Each structure stands twice: as C-alpha cells, then as structure tokens.
Amino acid sequence: MAEHAPYEFKNPVARWLESRLPILSFTKVHLLDYPTPRNLNYFWTFGGILAVMLVVQIVTGIVLVMHFTPHVDFAFDSIEEIRRDVNYGNIIQKMHQVGASMFFLAVYIHIFRGLYYGSYKPPREVLWMIGVLILLVMMATAFLGYVLPWGQMSFWAAKVITNLFSAIPFFGESIVTWLWGGFSVDNPTLNRFFSLHYLLPFVLVGLVFLHIWALHVPGNNNPIGVEVQSGQDTVSFHPYYTMKDLYGIVVFLLLFAAFMFFAPDYLGHPINYAKADPLVTPTHIVPEWYFLPYYAILRSIPDKLLGVIAMFGSILILFALPWLDTSKVRSANYRPIYRQFFWLLVIDSIILGIVGSNPPEGAWLTIGRIATAYYFLHFLVIVPLVGFLEVPRPVPKSISEAVLPPRSEFRAAE
Amino acid sequence: MSRSISLLAAALLGLMVQLVPALAADEKLPAKDVGFSFEGPFGTFDRAQVQRGYQVYKEVCAACHSMSLMRYRNLGEPGGPEFPPEQVKAIAAESKVTDGPDAAGNMFERPALPSDAFVKPFPNDNAARAANGGALPTDLSLITKSRAGWSGSLKTLYTTQLIKGMGGPEYVYSVLTGYQDPPPELAAEAPEGKHYNPYFENGHWIGMPPPLTEGGVTYADGTQATVDQMAKDVSAFLAWAGEPKMEERKRIGFQVMVYLLVFAVLLYLVKRRIWGRHEP
C-alpha cells in the first residue's frame, strides 16, 4: 500500500471531516493517486467492468424485487407481469437476466487473464484466493436467481443441483430435505432461494472490497509480470486508468446492450418460458451456458459422489494454483511452453462447455471424459512440470525498460 | 514442442466439428423459415396482420386454448394490433365474466371490460382435458417464447438462433401447416385420435386436429383466408402476445446503442488525449 502522504485540505469542512474520519485522503490515495503500472492492457479493464456489472445486477435486482412474488403459484406470472405491465419492466428484467450472462463472460475473461499473466503468484496469492471465493459466491447467486422465475428449467435445475447433495454419504438425503425445506422442491425452497439470492450479492460486495484491498497492498500485476520498481513504471490511477477503464466499460456495455435489446432470449432456454410443472420433465435439463463446463465434468464421471467432488474440485483446485505453479516467471509472454498450454486450457474449457450442452451419450461422453481428465491434468501435472522444464525467455528488468524508449532518446525528446 | 501442441489443438477442434453434426441429429423437423415483419433489429409488427391474427385466435384457437396472461386492454395498447378504444370495449363485451359478490352476497355475470383477462374456454384444466381426449390444450400466452423453431447443430446454435431468433413464431406456423399423412412405417402405430405432424415438439403425434381450413375465417380487410395466410397471421399475433413490449424494447435499444457508441468514441478520444500527455 502506498505511503499515506499527509494531505492538507484547504477547505475547513474537509479538514474537520479528515481529522475525524480520513475518508477523503483514503479516497485520494486509493482511487485517485494509486500508482498503477503504466503498461496495463485492455484485459485489465475487466476488473472495472465487473464492478459495474455487480452494481447493475444489484440495482436491477432491487427494482425487480419490488414487483416479484416469491410463491410457487405466482412467481412465474409475476415475472410476466413485470415484462408486460411494469413501466420499462421488460427492459429491467432482461437487463438482470442477460446481465448475469455478461457478468460471467467478464469474470471468465478476468480469470483467464490472471492465468495468462500469472497474477496468482506471490505476493498476490490472497488476492487470487479471494477472487476464487468471489467466483463461488457468484455461481451460487446465479443458480439461486435462476430458480426464482419458476419456469420449467428453473424448477428442474433446482431439483438436479440440490439432488447433488444426496451423494454425500450417510447424511445426503437428510441434507437435501433440509435444503428443500420439505420433501420436494416446493414453496419453501423458492422462498429460501429468494432470501439467499437477495443476501449473497451483498456478501459479494464485501468480498469485492477485500479483493480490492488485497490488490492495493502489492499493487497491480502487469503484462510483463515484473514488479513496479520506480515512479517511472507507474502512472496515477486517475485520470489515466479511470479513463481507460471507463472506455473499456462502455465498449463492454455496447456488447451487453446488443444482446439485451436485440437477442434477449439467445442466451437462455425457451422452455423456461413455460411454468414449472413437477410432473413433466424437460427432454434435456441443461444449465445456462456459464455452468456448462462444470456440468460436463459432473456428468463425465460415472459415480455420482466422485462427479460432485470433481465438479467442485474443478474450482477449488484454483485455490492451490499459486503453489502448483513452480515457475518464477509470471507473464506467459516470456513462457513459450506454458503459453501453449494456457491456450489448450482455454480450448479445453470451451470443449467442456459444448459437451455440457449435449446429452452425455456416445462420442460426447468420450470427449467429455478426455476433456475433464485434461482439465485436471493441466493443473496437477502440466503446470508444476512446465515450471521446472521450461526455459523462459529473458524478462525485461523493469516496466519502463520494456515500454519506454531508451533513456537517451527519452531525454532528447523532452 | 510448441508447434506440436498447436497442431494437437487444431486436430481436437477439427474432430469436434466433424463429430458435431452427426451427433446433433434431432428427430423433430426444424421449423419452416418465415420472413416475418417483426424480425431483425428494426422489425415491427404489421398491425393489420396482428389484427387478423387476433381474429383467427378468437374464432378458431380460443375454442380450446386460453391466453391467461392477456387482458382485453392489451389489444388497444401501442405496439400490438392497436384496435381503437371503442373496438377494444366491444371485443371485451362479447365475453361474459363472473363477478361479485354483490351487496346481497351473490355472484353475477356481466360483460367483460377491457381490464379483464381473456376469458378462458374451460373453467379448469380437468374440464379442458375431459373435452379434448385427455390432452391439455396449452395456454398460448407464451407459446412463441417457450418453443424453439430450430435447435441442435452447432451451426444453428451459433448463427441461425442469433440472426433469426429462436424461431418460436416459425414453430407455431410450422405446426399449423405441418399436418400430413404419416409415413407408411409409422402409420400402423398411430395412437388413437392423434395426428401426424413432424414439426410438433413432443414426438410426431399431436392431439390437436388440423385447426385451420381454407376460408375458416372471413377477414374484414378482404385478405384471402388461406391456411398459409391464417397460420402466418395467428403466429404473428402470438409473437406479439409473447412479448407485447417488443417494439418498445427495440426502439429504446437503438437509442441506447447510438448513445453508447457516441459515448465510447468520445471516451476513446479523451483517453488518448490524456495518455498522450504522458508519452515522452
């Protein structure tokens, strides 16, 4: 964390406040003057994009709650009333629903950026682990929210996912009954999911605060992965990165708006426009796209308990990543072998997603198993091994050496 | 080493592309593609068509199918058939609803008002089943939203659905015009009272007899009431009913896109200017 420079505020009210709660100097240190590596590329704007998406989800969510009825007999129709009779409700509801997809799109880009540039390596392990925690809470929130409209897929998703807990030995069935609040997915389930769906986003806000705190202690990683060494290497967060982030955010919002206004149903399942019917099972029960890779992992393992363990393991393994990676070099720009495996992991994740959207039969099952095995192989074998075997390319001494013209020219230009 | 990995990745992806079409074969036929006026980013409903579609619903479909989410007033609201207010009142008044209790505690019948929901053809689901050979006629409020016209192969998933939409209205059109004689190998196993329709979602056998017949309705605007025309009209009406605010959504969407685009350009220029200050 940057040294607390003693700010002298001229305004007497500011001085008065500052001596009682130093919120102004805190803002100045962490939001305005915060020294940021000068070479961050646009992949770094996804942090800001995610903050905006969280706010979008919370604000639209609060408005939706004003019109939603969490009851099995009315939930579905109340969402439809929002789409039909609430002023701009059709847009607010789509903003929330498509917003969830966009939130995940951004978070996956953010995570893969971290994987590519080695942002999980010392001294940023805690920052990374809080990030993984954020992903888990996000996933829980998204799942709980998906159940609320009480459509066919909502209902059956709730059934399938809660049933996973029945795989727990001895207590499985009791735990599922406890989760449901009864002997089937019914009104108590909907009510508690609603309650938790409202709670968890605020837990996310807290975790995001910790995430940013943990970021501001070591400072940002950067595309060359070399720590900041002097003022030459950094620029102040404002106006340089506030403006760059804002630009990135607005470009992302363009994509968001394009989906939301012109292909609002593309990312969802049509069958969720049919009201939940416990007596009619949909032909294919498939989660939203952002859960497909995990679903593929779950279904590629014949044993239910092991499948559940593998599914959760695919995320939990990220907690161990800072210690699994044996390479001292952060950025994959200087790691010719790791870089290849990084892209293979990206492809593997996409393949898992495609497999997850198809029934687990025939060739899909085989592909799913290979892709699942490869996913774990990447983290457990390839990453530790490549760190030992690979000869990294020479890394620049500093950020300014990498991105600024040589010193003499620099002087001449001035 | 690195090249071999890239090759492996390419081979894997190639394998996927090869496998996918073979695996994705679905028994349901994809819907027939209809060029509706409401497709695309600027598409709007053809008022006359949606009005004709309402007539088809009212005179044909409504005998069995409810539309529980619709109110008569919706018929006069902007973005739909936009019947004039007097006509909406007259349409509503054609149906009777039970109201009450009155001051004496009795229920009474009165003509429906624009604020009333579309009157249902059957008092409850059991009555509907009993009158329809055990099959429940689906509520049509969201039929064009809850059915996909095309799905399956990756190409459909990634391009057709994105460009033409999920194909719900096309699905309805295809089912309405898709009745045909069963192929000889299936004819023997035809279930009692079911009809062959390869576009129908739950298998090929549909409980609903072919609902549209040539000249089944008489259009006030003189349009020829062919089966094809009626199927298109009622699909358009149901598409509107599935999302009555579609036109508002697209209009605001266009404004938002223009705003964001201009804002993005300005931000880019500001950003470049600010960063330019710092370059040596």
Interface residues (C-beta under 8 A of the other chain):
Chain A: R38 D77 E80 R83 R84 Y88 G89 N90 I91 K94 V235 P239 Y240 M243 K244 L246 Y247 V250 V251 L253 L254 A257 A258 M260 F261 F262 A263 P264 D265 Y266 P270 I271 N272 Y273 A274 P336 I337 R339 Q340 F341 W343 L344 I347 I351 I354 S357 N358 G362 A363 W364 I367 L404 P405 E409 F410 A413 E414
Chain B: M1 S2 I5 S6 L8 A9 L12 L13 M16 L19 V20 L23 A24 P41 S68 L69 N74 S141 L142 K145 S146 R147 A148 L154 L157 Q161 L162 G165 M166 G168 G242 E243 P244 K245 E248 R249 K250 I252 G253 F254 V256 M257 L260 L261 F263 A264 L267 Y268 V270 K271 I274 W275 H278 P280
